[in-house]
Amino acid sequence: RVFDVDPAADRTTTLMVGQFGFGRDGRSHDRGYLATGSVHGFVPPRWHNADHRTDIDDHWQAKELRRSVVHQFVVTKDELTWLDAAAAFPAVRLLRDTDASGLVVQFSLSHMSVPTVPDQPSRWQLSGTIAPWYPHELRSYPAGRLLVPDGRGLCRTNGRLHNLSVELTDTHAVLNMITAVPVDRNGPVDLGDLELRTADSDRVVARLPREAYLDQEYILACGLVTVP
């Protein structure tokens, strides 16, 4: 279900998800799911980006065509049912056998299609990922340290970085950039090499070469990037 908490605002569109399943290829009675589970609660919008697409000109729906939004929900371990076919896939076995408390499902909606017929629904591009979920993480908000743009480097033609989160380990930085990099019809926009620095001492913590977010792996990973 999709509803607006405030019908007068365009940033309150909230989802309600009842059931989640993944792994099906084609029709469900030809090939079944690998896992299913119940979802409870609301899925509010996060990380609104009004300038996600940079190649939209003076279209009458430009505001909608440019924007993106992130949603996230959790399926807890006691609500999950793993089906027999899950054992055939290494990645799914890793998800099934982890000691996590459930699965987190994060996805973005962007690239709204231009309506061709009046009073018909528009289609949105959905991209996202599934990962283990732990109780210290929020259910409907991306995990990690939140980084937000500070207003520098804004350019309407090339765009700028938007919200992202980072999780640091002893050896790596994991960046969740699901809608952080602006896009055009050719894919992610080249913003050059990026650096993660400390706020006080300006010490470099990690470097993110442009290739890390411009190649196909970035798109397939839905913006999740791991660097030393």
N, C-alpha and C positions, 0 to 999 in steps of 0.2 A: 504494500500500500504506500502511496505517495500523498503527502498532504502538506499544506503550508501552515505553520504555527501562526504566522501573521500574513494574511493574504495581501496586505499592502506592501510587504517587503519581499525582495527577491533573494534574500539570504537565509530564509527560514525553512526551505523545502526539506522536509524530514521523511525518512523512510521507515517503514515497519517491515521486517523480514520474519517470516514464520518458519521456513524450512530452507536448509542449505544442503546442496549435494555437489560433488565434483567427480570428474572422471568419465562422464558419459561421452561417447562419440557417436553422434547421430541420434536416432530415436531411442527412447528409453526401453522399449520392448524388443529392440534389436541388440543393444549393448547397454548393460546396466551401469549404475554408479559404482564408484570405489568406496565412497563414504557418504553418509548422510547424517544430519543432525538438526535439532530444533534450535531456533534463535529466539531470544526474548528481549524485550525492551525496545527503545527507540534508537535509530541510527541518524543522528543529527549531521548536518553538513559541516565540514571542516575545510580550512585552508582555501577559502574562496580566492580565486585569482581572476581579476577582471581583464587582464591582459595576457592570458596564456597564449593566444594565437596573435601573431604580429602581422599577418597578411590580410586582415579584414579591413576593407575600405569603408566607404559610406553606404553600407547596406542598411536597410531600415531595421534589421534585426542584429546589427553589428554588436550590440551589447551582449546579446546571448551567444552569438557565434564566437566571440573572443574568450568567453569565460570558461573556467574549469572549477571543479569542486571535488573534495575527497570525502569518502564515507568509509567507515570501519565498524565491524561487529565481531563478536566472539562466539564460538560454539564450544561450550565447556566439555571436558572429558567425559563426564557422566551422561551427556546428551548425545555423544557421538556413537555411531554404529559403523564399524569397519566391515565391509563386505569381503567375500572370499577372493575376489579378483584383485584386491589391493596387494596381495602377496606377490604378484607378478611384476610389480614396478618398484625398482630400488628407491626412487625418490619418495614414493608413497609409503613404503615400508619404514623409511627414516622418520616420516611424520607420525606414523602409527606407533612406532616403538620408542619415541622420545618420552622423557619424564615430565613433559610440560603438562599444564592443567587444561589444555584445550588447543583449539586452532583460532588464529586471528585471521580475518579476511579483510583486506584493505583494497579499495578500488577507487579510481577516479572516473568522473564523467566529463567529457570535453568534446570538441569538434561536433557541435550540434549541426545536424543536417539542415539545409535550407528547405523550408516547406514548399512543396510543389502543388498541393491542393489545399484550398482553404479548410479550416476547422479540422485538420488531421494532425495526429501526434507527430512530433519531430523525433528523430532517432539521434542518440548520443553514442559516441565511442566510449566503450568501457574497457579499461585496462587495470589489472590489479594482480595481487599475489596472495598466497596462503602461507602461513608460517606458524611455528609453535607459539603458544601464548602462555605467559606466566602471570601469577596473581599480582605482582608488583606493577604490572603494566596496566594502563587504562584500557577500557573496553572499546570506547568509541573514538579515541584520540591517538594518533601515532606516537609510538614510544620513542624515547631518546631525548636529548637536549634540543630544544627548539631554537632554530636560527631564523631570523626574519630580516628582510631587506631594510636598509637604513636610509634609503632615498638617494644614495649616490649612484652614479652610473646609469641613470634612467635614460632610455632612448626609445622613442615610439617605434622606430623602424627595426631596431635590433632586439628590443626588450631588455629584461634584466632578470636576475635570479629572484625567485619567489620563496615562500616558506619551505623549509626543509628541517629535518632533524638528524642528529648525529649521535651515535653510540660509540664510546671509546673503550678499547680493550688494551692490554699491555702491548700488543703488537699491531693492531689495525684500527682504522676508523671506518665505521659502517654508516654510510649516508643514505637517508631515505629522501630521494629527490623526485618523488612520484610526479609532481607537477611543478617542480622548481625551475626547470629549464624551459624558456619560451620555445614555441614551435611555429613553423609555417607549413606550407603544403609539402615541403621536402623533408620534414622531420625536425629534430632538435636544432635550435639556432646556435651557431658557434659563438660562444662568449669568451673564448680563449682558455688558457690554463687557469685553474682555480687553486686557491690555497686556504687551508684552515689554520687560523692563527689565534693565539691567546689574546684576550681583550686588554690586559694590563701591560704585559711585556712585549706584545707583538711577535712572540716566538712562533715559528712555523711548526705546526703539529703534523700536518699531512698535506701532500700535494695531489691535486686531481688534474691530470693532463686532459686536454680537450678530447682526446680519443676515448676517454672513459665514459663520456656521455654523448658522443656523436656516433658511435658504432651500433651495430644491430643488437649486440648483447645488452646494451643499456635499455633498448626498447623492449626486448624480450623479458628482461628482469624488472620491467615496470618502474625504472628509476632507482633501484637499489644498487648501490655501488660500494665496494669494499676496496680500500687502498691501504698500503703500509703506513 
